[in-house]
């Protein structure tokens, strides 16, 4: 059986795999449909993907002791290409961060401020779990937006990932 740090690392790799599949599917959508506000979640498929990527970045910053005043937004990443150019490096940094943790360090308290300036303190483990869950939630929404835009949704479930990449 895997210990908690190994399990978190596997879930982070699942997150990366799911994000990459969603990005590939989103790239199959025509530009006008990709940027169209559909009134779901963050509006457009592009805005939703920027949000997911931005949330991963902001949580990683908080774990490192920083409290950015806001998440990156579409002004920072206005095109598909800008997302594609940044997200792979963020995934590597995210996975490297988790890979460096152990059972003791995962229990340390993380103090941070959200974008409204409110202070919070939670164990790192809980914040990592939140971030991984957040991405899963929004990838499901992205698949809906891909379908509404005329694209082809992709399988992004953990079962599929586990079948393709069995645990050691």
PEDA-V139672 format. One record per backbone hydrogen bond with DSSP energy under -1.0 kcal/mol. NH is the residue of the N-H (numbers start at 1). CO is the residue of the C=O. Records with the same first field share a line. If there is no record, write none. Layout:
NH=CO ; CO
This chain:
7=3
8=4
9=5
10=6
11=7
12=8
13=9
14=10
15=11
16=12
17=13
18=14
19=15
20=16
21=17
22=18
23=19
24=20
25=21
26=22
27=23
28=25
29=26
34=30
35=31
38=43
43=40
46=34
48=44
49=45
50=46
51=47
52=48
53=49
54=50
55=51
56=52
57=53
58=54
59=55
60=56
61=57
62=58
63=59
64=60
65=62
66=61
76=73
77=73
83=79
84=80
85=81
86=82
87=83
90=86
91=87
92=88
93=89
94=90
95=91
96=92
97=93
98=94
99=95
100=96
101=98
106=102
107=104
108=105
110=122
112=120
114=118
117=114
120=112
122=110
124=108
125=106
127=123
128=124
129=125
130=126
131=127
132=128
133=129
134=130
135=131
136=132
137=133
138=134
139=135
140=136
141=137
142=138
143=139
144=140
145=141
146=142
147=143
148=144
149=145
150=147
151=146
161=157
162=158
163=159
164=160
165=161
